[in-house]
């Protein structure tokens, strides 16, 4: 084992010691399980319950129990209607390429809701709800951050109670992917009385009365909660989906850290836990599987969730491309994967995994090379100082703060490894772990981190790279701090190729545009890609129909879950 791997193993061993003791010491006898309910252990309680404001991976994995999108991608990478009757396509005529009044090409997309859909209070779901959601989304004083934005449509025509026609002012590959809608009969009056983001978020029923059944349209309703402790879901009596909920109660039970989650799983206090982010660490899962291979079911599937280090371009030192490249050369990501994740979390070279059909095999990659890192830093004017940390001719130290979420053992482990490895190439890293509420609040939304930030982003099939690389996706006051380009990265070449990609329907042409996006991202490094999370859960063995491999949140299909 190399000295790098020895150091890595030492850090991993120290970080895992408590978890290993928990596994060995946990009681093996469990109470007779209640097979009508599932208790899911969780970290990171939501900062607010609104489904379309301040959306992140954590919120998506909670909200979808109770509020379903119009469409979603399953485990076979197939886009499916969830609330709509028929998926619009160019082939079936429900999506048409049209000439617009300005002479440009656009699209008209017809969405028809399934018959009989109702909100949890029994009020029918209608075109009014789609129109209301679209109107709010286009209000610059509000600002939604959903993945498949309603703002893509410039016009909306209500045809009847169940049908709308959306006009998209350009040709978009994502024309038939649409997110959740809001109940006009409940949220409409609140929006009218509170027409600004701050006022609306505070007064929205999603935050003042989240147990109001009329807010939800999924197979489960949010029926109870205690901040920081639990969220309870129970069957929606007005759900008209093909499958009625087979569980009578799903409880999200929150703990402060992943070791506590693991202990509760072993004690039978919880029946399922996600594997990082938001749950136990991947290394804890591997340790548990090695010691108790038959006690649980270990669900794993290909993942699109990219863990990365966001680089703040407002920092003039980090704006230097050689410095960013040196940082990535200085991190042994393969050793991290091997030692902490059993080699099962593939190293990332960009926004797409090399398992993805759209992956560009010809982009620059940054395999661990500390000598190359030192060479790049020297070329950029950085030389080791008396304490081993680089300084420039101004006397500035090459020192950065790396911010991540407290209680997330995986990120705490990675942060320690990154800190140790980068010191070897004369870069000082100070780790800062903050509570999730602070992390997902002003720190990230208003870009109040100084240097580096560790977070994840999920590139599901319909998501445009504009989400993290578009200059118009930089959160700022002018857009109510909406957007996920937390780096503040701006490159006209990237903006242009993203715009071209979004209007490309031909698969071959789309692949070529994705190639360009990945090439520019690999050269510019607005984020330092680390690895891709497999979609992983640990559950009790009697849980069936648990579709872990879906590319949109698996909770969209939670009515199918059953305990045999």
GUFI-46501 format. One record per residue (C-alpha): residue number from 1; x negated, y negated, z. Coordinates in steps of 0.1 Angstrom, whole numbers. Layout:
# residues N
[NUM; [X; Y; Z]]
...
***
This chain:
# residues 564
[1; [0; 0; 0]]
[2; [-13; -34; -9]]
[3; [-19; -61; 17]]
[4; [11; -80; 3]]
[5; [33; -49; 8]]
[6; [18; -42; 42]]
[7; [28; -77; 53]]
[8; [62; -73; 37]]
[9; [68; -40; 55]]
[10; [58; -56; 88]]
[11; [83; -84; 84]]
[12; [110; -59; 73]]
[13; [102; -36; 102]]
[14; [105; -64; 127]]
[15; [137; -77; 112]]
[16; [153; -43; 112]]
[17; [143; -31; 146]]
[18; [175; -42; 163]]
[19; [197; -27; 136]]
[20; [179; 6; 137]]
[21; [183; 8; 175]]
[22; [220; 0; 170]]
[23; [224; 29; 146]]
[24; [207; 54; 169]]
[25; [225; 42; 200]]
[26; [260; 37; 187]]
[27; [286; 61; 199]]
[28; [296; 89; 175]]
[29; [330; 96; 189]]
[30; [357; 73; 175]]
[31; [394; 69; 183]]
[32; [420; 84; 160]]
[33; [422; 59; 131]]
[34; [453; 40; 122]]
[35; [456; 49; 86]]
[36; [482; 22; 79]]
[37; [456; -6; 84]]
[38; [421; -14; 73]]
[39; [398; -36; 94]]
[40; [371; -53; 73]]
[41; [341; -67; 91]]
[42; [330; -101; 78]]
[43; [306; -129; 83]]
[44; [311; -165; 73]]
[45; [346; -177; 82]]
[46; [361; -201; 56]]
[47; [356; -239; 59]]
[48; [391; -244; 45]]
[49; [418; -221; 30]]
[50; [426; -241; -1]]
[51; [421; -217; -31]]
[52; [409; -243; -57]]
[53; [389; -267; -36]]
[54; [353; -260; -25]]
[55; [354; -226; -41]]
[56; [325; -202; -35]]
[57; [319; -165; -34]]
[58; [329; -162; 2]]
[59; [363; -179; -4]]
[60; [370; -158; -36]]
[61; [366; -126; -16]]
[62; [392; -137; 9]]
[63; [418; -157; -10]]
[64; [424; -130; -37]]
[65; [442; -107; -12]]
[66; [471; -132; -12]]
[67; [468; -155; -42]]
[68; [462; -138; -76]]
[69; [447; -154; -107]]
[70; [465; -153; -140]]
[71; [438; -130; -154]]
[72; [409; -109; -141]]
[73; [381; -86; -153]]
[74; [382; -50; -141]]
[75; [353; -26; -137]]
[76; [354; -17; -174]]
[77; [346; -54; -183]]
[78; [381; -57; -197]]
[79; [401; -89; -192]]
[80; [436; -81; -178]]
[81; [468; -99; -172]]
[82; [475; -101; -134]]
[83; [503; -126; -134]]
[84; [508; -130; -172]]
[85; [529; -107; -193]]
[86; [505; -103; -223]]
[87; [468; -113; -225]]
[88; [466; -140; -252]]
[89; [442; -132; -280]]
[90; [437; -145; -315]]
[91; [446; -111; -328]]
[92; [480; -110; -312]]
[93; [488; -146; -321]]
[94; [492; -158; -286]]
[95; [460; -178; -291]]
[96; [456; -198; -323]]
[97; [429; -219; -337]]
[98; [445; -252; -348]]
[99; [436; -285; -364]]
[100; [439; -313; -339]]
[101; [450; -349; -347]]
[102; [414; -361; -344]]
[103; [404; -338; -372]]
[104; [386; -313; -349]]
[105; [394; -277; -343]]
[106; [410; -266; -311]]
[107; [432; -239; -297]]
[108; [468; -234; -286]]
[109; [471; -206; -260]]
[110; [505; -193; -249]]
[111; [508; -180; -214]]
[112; [540; -162; -203]]
[113; [544; -152; -167]]
[114; [556; -117; -158]]
[115; [593; -115; -151]]
[116; [605; -116; -115]]
[117; [573; -131; -100]]
[118; [580; -149; -67]]
[119; [561; -168; -40]]
[120; [561; -151; -6]]
[121; [591; -172; 5]]
[122; [611; -158; -24]]
[123; [610; -189; -46]]
[124; [605; -179; -82]]
[125; [571; -186; -98]]
[126; [577; -207; -129]]
[127; [560; -228; -155]]
[128; [564; -257; -132]]
[129; [538; -242; -109]]
[130; [513; -239; -139]]
[131; [521; -274; -150]]
[132; [516; -288; -114]]
[133; [483; -270; -110]]
[134; [471; -282; -144]]
[135; [481; -318; -135]]
[136; [463; -317; -102]]
[137; [432; -301; -118]]
[138; [430; -330; -143]]
[139; [433; -357; -116]]
[140; [398; -372; -111]]
[141; [407; -382; -76]]
[142; [412; -346; -66]]
[143; [387; -322; -82]]
[144; [391; -285; -83]]
[145; [360; -262; -84]]
[146; [376; -230; -97]]
[147; [357; -207; -120]]
[148; [380; -207; -150]]
[149; [391; -244; -149]]
[150; [425; -256; -158]]
[151; [408; -288; -169]]
[152; [398; -270; -202]]
[153; [434; -278; -214]]
[154; [440; -313; -225]]
[155; [478; -308; -230]]
[156; [504; -285; -216]]
[157; [539; -279; -230]]
[158; [565; -261; -209]]
[159; [585; -239; -233]]
[160; [608; -223; -207]]
[161; [607; -212; -171]]
[162; [580; -186; -177]]
[163; [561; -198; -207]]
[164; [537; -227; -213]]
[165; [514; -236; -242]]
[166; [480; -250; -234]]
[167; [461; -271; -259]]
[168; [424; -267; -256]]
[169; [406; -295; -275]]
[170; [379; -272; -288]]
[171; [374; -235; -295]]
[172; [364; -218; -263]]
[173; [354; -182; -258]]
[174; [370; -183; -223]]
[175; [404; -193; -237]]
[176; [422; -164; -221]]
[177; [407; -165; -186]]
[178; [427; -185; -161]]
[179; [426; -188; -123]]
[180; [452; -192; -96]]
[181; [482; -215; -96]]
[182; [497; -235; -67]]
[183; [533; -236; -55]]
[184; [548; -269; -68]]
[185; [577; -267; -44]]
[186; [554; -269; -13]]
[187; [522; -286; -24]]
[188; [539; -311; -49]]
[189; [553; -334; -22]]
[190; [520; -333; -2]]
[191; [500; -342; -33]]
[192; [524; -371; -41]]
[193; [519; -385; -6]]
[194; [482; -379; -5]]
[195; [467; -386; -40]]
[196; [430; -385; -29]]
[197; [408; -355; -23]]
[198; [401; -363; 14]]
[199; [438; -370; 22]]
[200; [451; -341; 2]]
[201; [427; -315; 17]]
[202; [436; -326; 52]]
[203; [474; -324; 46]]
[204; [476; -294; 23]]
[205; [497; -266; 37]]
[206; [468; -243; 29]]
[207; [450; -260; 58]]
[208; [478; -271; 81]]
[209; [501; -241; 77]]
[210; [481; -213; 60]]
[211; [506; -186; 72]]
[212; [534; -202; 53]]
[213; [545; -174; 30]]
[214; [554; -197; 1]]
[215; [517; -205; -4]]
[216; [509; -170; -16]]
[217; [519; -148; -45]]
[218; [497; -117; -41]]
[219; [505; -82; -29]]
[220; [496; -94; 7]]
[221; [505; -125; 27]]
[222; [482; -143; 51]]
[223; [503; -138; 83]]
[224; [479; -146; 111]]
[225; [445; -161; 118]]
[226; [422; -173; 145]]
[227; [394; -196; 134]]
[228; [361; -179; 134]]
[229; [376; -146; 146]]
[230; [402; -130; 123]]
[231; [424; -133; 93]]
[232; [454; -109; 89]]
[233; [472; -99; 57]]
[234; [504; -80; 55]]
[235; [525; -68; 25]]
[236; [544; -94; 5]]
[237; [580; -83; 4]]
[238; [585; -103; -28]]
[239; [556; -86; -47]]
[240; [568; -72; -80]]
[241; [535; -56; -92]]
[242; [534; -21; -105]]
[243; [519; -9; -72]]
[244; [533; -17; -38]]
[245; [508; -22; -10]]
[246; [498; 12; 4]]
[247; [483; -3; 35]]
[248; [505; -22; 60]]
[249; [479; -44; 74]]
[250; [444; -56; 64]]
[251; [424; -75; 90]]
[252; [393; -95; 83]]
[253; [374; -93; 116]]
[254; [345; -118; 119]]
[255; [312; -114; 137]]
[256; [283; -137; 143]]
[257; [256; -116; 126]]
[258; [251; -85; 106]]
[259; [238; -64; 135]]
[260; [271; -70; 153]]
[261; [289; -59; 122]]
[262; [269; -27; 120]]
[263; [275; -19; 157]]
[264; [312; -24; 152]]
[265; [313; -2; 121]]
[266; [296; 26; 141]]
[267; [318; 22; 171]]
[268; [349; 24; 149]]
[269; [360; -12; 156]]
[270; [359; -20; 118]]
[271; [366; 4; 89]]
[272; [346; -14; 61]]
[273; [319; -40; 57]]
[274; [306; -57; 26]]
[275; [269; -54; 19]]
[276; [252; -88; 17]]
[277; [261; -116; 11]]
[278; [288; -119; 38]]
[279; [282; -86; 55]]
[280; [254; -62; 66]]
[281; [221; -64; 48]]
[282; [212; -41; 21]]
[283; [184; -27; 42]]
[284; [208; -20; 70]]
[285; [230; 0; 46]]
[286; [200; 20; 34]]
[287; [190; 27; 70]]
[288; [225; 37; 79]]
[289; [228; 60; 49]]
[290; [196; 77; 57]]
[291; [207; 85; 93]]
[292; [244; 90; 87]]
[293; [249; 100; 51]]
[294; [283; 117; 56]]
[295; [298; 94; 82]]
[296; [308; 68; 56]]
[297; [313; 62; 19]]
[298; [286; 41; 4]]
[299; [301; 22; -26]]
[300; [277; 7; -51]]
[301; [281; -7; -86]]
[302; [263; -30; -110]]
[303; [264; -66; -99]]
[304; [264; -100; -115]]
[305; [258; -120; -83]]
[306; [225; -138; -86]]
[307; [206; -147; -54]]
[308; [183; -176; -62]]
[309; [164; -205; -46]]
[310; [179; -238; -57]]
[311; [153; -265; -64]]
[312; [162; -301; -56]]
[313; [151; -321; -86]]
[314; [155; -353; -65]]
[315; [122; -343; -49]]
[316; [94; -357; -72]]
[317; [70; -329; -63]]
[318; [96; -302; -72]]
[319; [104; -320; -104]]
[320; [70; -308; -117]]
[321; [74; -277; -138]]
[322; [40; -263; -130]]
[323; [49; -265; -93]]
[324; [82; -246; -98]]
[325; [65; -220; -119]]
[326; [38; -216; -93]]
[327; [64; -210; -66]]
[328; [80; -182; -86]]
[329; [46; -166; -94]]
[330; [38; -167; -57]]
[331; [68; -146; -46]]
[332; [65; -108; -50]]
[333; [101; -102; -58]]
[334; [96; -65; -68]]
[335; [79; -58; -35]]
[336; [108; -75; -17]]
[337; [132; -52; -36]]
[338; [112; -21; -30]]
[339; [105; -27; 7]]
[340; [138; -42; 18]]
[341; [163; -28; -7]]
[342; [148; 5; -17]]
[343; [143; -8; -52]]
[344; [181; -9; -58]]
[345; [184; -47; -61]]
[346; [169; -55; -96]]
[347; [146; -85; -99]]
[348; [162; -114; -117]]
[349; [146; -132; -145]]
[350; [175; -156; -152]]
[351; [213; -159; -148]]
[352; [219; -125; -165]]
[353; [207; -90; -154]]
[354; [187; -70; -178]]
[355; [216; -45; -177]]
[356; [238; -71; -193]]
[357; [243; -67; -231]]
[358; [237; -104; -234]]
[359; [203; -103; -217]]
[360; [174; -119; -236]]
[361; [144; -96; -234]]
[362; [121; -123; -248]]
[363; [123; -149; -221]]
[364; [93; -159; -200]]
[365; [91; -138; -168]]
[366; [71; -145; -137]]
[367; [58; -112; -122]]
[368; [39; -117; -90]]
[369; [6; -134; -97]]
[370; [-9; -154; -69]]
[371; [-40; -163; -89]]
[372; [-18; -178; -116]]
[373; [2; -197; -90]]
[374; [-30; -212; -76]]
[375; [-42; -221; -111]]
[376; [-10; -239; -120]]
[377; [-11; -258; -87]]
[378; [-47; -268; -93]]
[379; [-38; -281; -128]]
[380; [-10; -301; -112]]
[381; [-35; -318; -88]]
[382; [-30; -296; -57]]
[383; [-61; -283; -38]]
[384; [-63; -263; -5]]
[385; [-67; -286; 25]]
[386; [-86; -278; 57]]
[387; [-56; -257; 71]]
[388; [-51; -238; 39]]
[389; [-21; -258; 27]]
[390; [-25; -277; -6]]
[391; [-28; -315; -7]]
[392; [-29; -339; -36]]
[393; [-50; -370; -42]]
[394; [-24; -390; -23]]
[395; [-29; -369; 8]]
[396; [6; -353; 5]]
[397; [10; -318; 17]]
[398; [26; -291; -4]]
[399; [52; -285; 22]]
[400; [89; -277; 16]]
[401; [120; -269; 37]]
[402; [139; -238; 27]]
[403; [176; -239; 39]]
[404; [198; -209; 42]]
[405; [228; -195; 61]]
[406; [224; -186; 98]]
[407; [234; -150; 108]]
[408; [228; -136; 73]]
[409; [201; -111; 80]]
[410; [192; -105; 43]]
[411; [185; -142; 38]]
[412; [166; -145; 70]]
[413; [144; -115; 60]]
[414; [138; -129; 25]]
[415; [131; -164; 39]]
[416; [104; -150; 62]]
[417; [88; -130; 33]]
[418; [89; -161; 10]]
[419; [73; -182; 38]]
[420; [45; -157; 43]]
[421; [38; -151; 6]]
[422; [38; -187; -5]]
[423; [14; -196; 23]]
[424; [-11; -173; 6]]
[425; [-10; -197; -24]]
[426; [-13; -228; -2]]
[427; [24; -237; 0]]
[428; [39; -244; 34]]
[429; [75; -233; 38]]
[430; [96; -243; 69]]
[431; [127; -221; 72]]
[432; [159; -237; 84]]
[433; [190; -216; 90]]
[434; [223; -235; 94]]
[435; [259; -224; 102]]
[436; [281; -216; 72]]
[437; [304; -245; 78]]
[438; [275; -269; 76]]
[439; [259; -251; 47]]
[440; [291; -251; 26]]
[441; [300; -286; 36]]
[442; [280; -318; 29]]
[443; [246; -300; 28]]
[444; [254; -283; -4]]
[445; [284; -302; -18]]
[446; [266; -336; -13]]
[447; [232; -321; -20]]
[448; [218; -331; 14]]
[449; [191; -305; 14]]
[450; [156; -319; 9]]
[451; [138; -293; -10]]
[452; [149; -257; -15]]
[453; [181; -239; -8]]
[454; [189; -201; -9]]
[455; [223; -192; -22]]
[456; [241; -170; -47]]
[457; [262; -175; -78]]
[458; [284; -149; -95]]
[459; [283; -150; -133]]
[460; [314; -129; -142]]
[461; [321; -124; -179]]
[462; [343; -155; -184]]
[463; [320; -179; -165]]
[464; [301; -205; -185]]
[465; [265; -213; -176]]
[466; [277; -248; -173]]
[467; [287; -238; -138]]
[468; [250; -242; -126]]
[469; [231; -256; -155]]
[470; [253; -283; -170]]
[471; [245; -319; -162]]
[472; [282; -327; -158]]
[473; [283; -300; -130]]
[474; [261; -320; -106]]
[475; [281; -328; -75]]
[476; [283; -365; -71]]
[477; [308; -391; -57]]
[478; [320; -399; -92]]
[479; [334; -363; -95]]
[480; [344; -359; -59]]
[481; [313; -338; -54]]
[482; [327; -311; -76]]
[483; [303; -288; -94]]
[484; [277; -261; -86]]
[485; [246; -276; -103]]
[486; [231; -282; -68]]
[487; [196; -287; -83]]
[488; [206; -319; -100]]
[489; [191; -305; -131]]
[490; [196; -324; -164]]
[491; [184; -313; -198]]
[492; [201; -324; -230]]
[493; [189; -293; -248]]
[494; [206; -271; -222]]
[495; [238; -292; -223]]
[496; [239; -289; -261]]
[497; [235; -251; -263]]
[498; [260; -246; -235]]
[499; [285; -267; -254]]
[500; [278; -246; -285]]
[501; [281; -213; -266]]
[502; [315; -223; -251]]
[503; [330; -227; -286]]
[504; [316; -196; -302]]
[505; [340; -167; -307]]
[506; [317; -146; -328]]
[507; [299; -121; -305]]
[508; [266; -122; -325]]
[509; [265; -160; -325]]
[510; [274; -160; -287]]
[511; [245; -136; -280]]
[512; [222; -160; -299]]
[513; [234; -190; -278]]
[514; [231; -170; -245]]
[515; [195; -162; -256]]
[516; [188; -199; -259]]
[517; [204; -206; -225]]
[518; [183; -180; -208]]
[519; [151; -192; -226]]
[520; [155; -228; -214]]
[521; [164; -217; -179]]
[522; [134; -195; -177]]
[523; [111; -223; -189]]
[524; [126; -251; -168]]
[525; [134; -231; -137]]
[526; [161; -253; -122]]
[527; [166; -223; -98]]
[528; [141; -196; -89]]
[529; [159; -163; -96]]
[530; [153; -136; -70]]
[531; [174; -106; -76]]
[532; [210; -94; -84]]
[533; [231; -80; -56]]
[534; [247; -47; -65]]
[535; [284; -48; -56]]
[536; [282; -27; -24]]
[537; [305; -18; 5]]
[538; [303; 7; 33]]
[539; [337; 21; 42]]
[540; [353; 49; 62]]
[541; [354; 81; 41]]
[542; [392; 83; 40]]
[543; [396; 50; 20]]
[544; [405; 57; -16]]
[545; [413; 37; -47]]
[546; [387; 12; -36]]
[547; [376; -3; -70]]
[548; [342; -17; -59]]
[549; [329; -21; -95]]
[550; [354; -48; -107]]
[551; [337; -79; -121]]
[552; [362; -102; -105]]
[553; [369; -99; -68]]
[554; [381; -63; -59]]
[555; [407; -78; -35]]
[556; [428; -85; -67]]
[557; [435; -48; -67]]
[558; [438; -43; -29]]
[559; [474; -30; -31]]
[560; [459; 2; -45]]
[561; [438; 8; -14]]
[562; [449; 38; 7]]
[563; [437; 58; 36]]
[564; [442; 96; 31]]
***
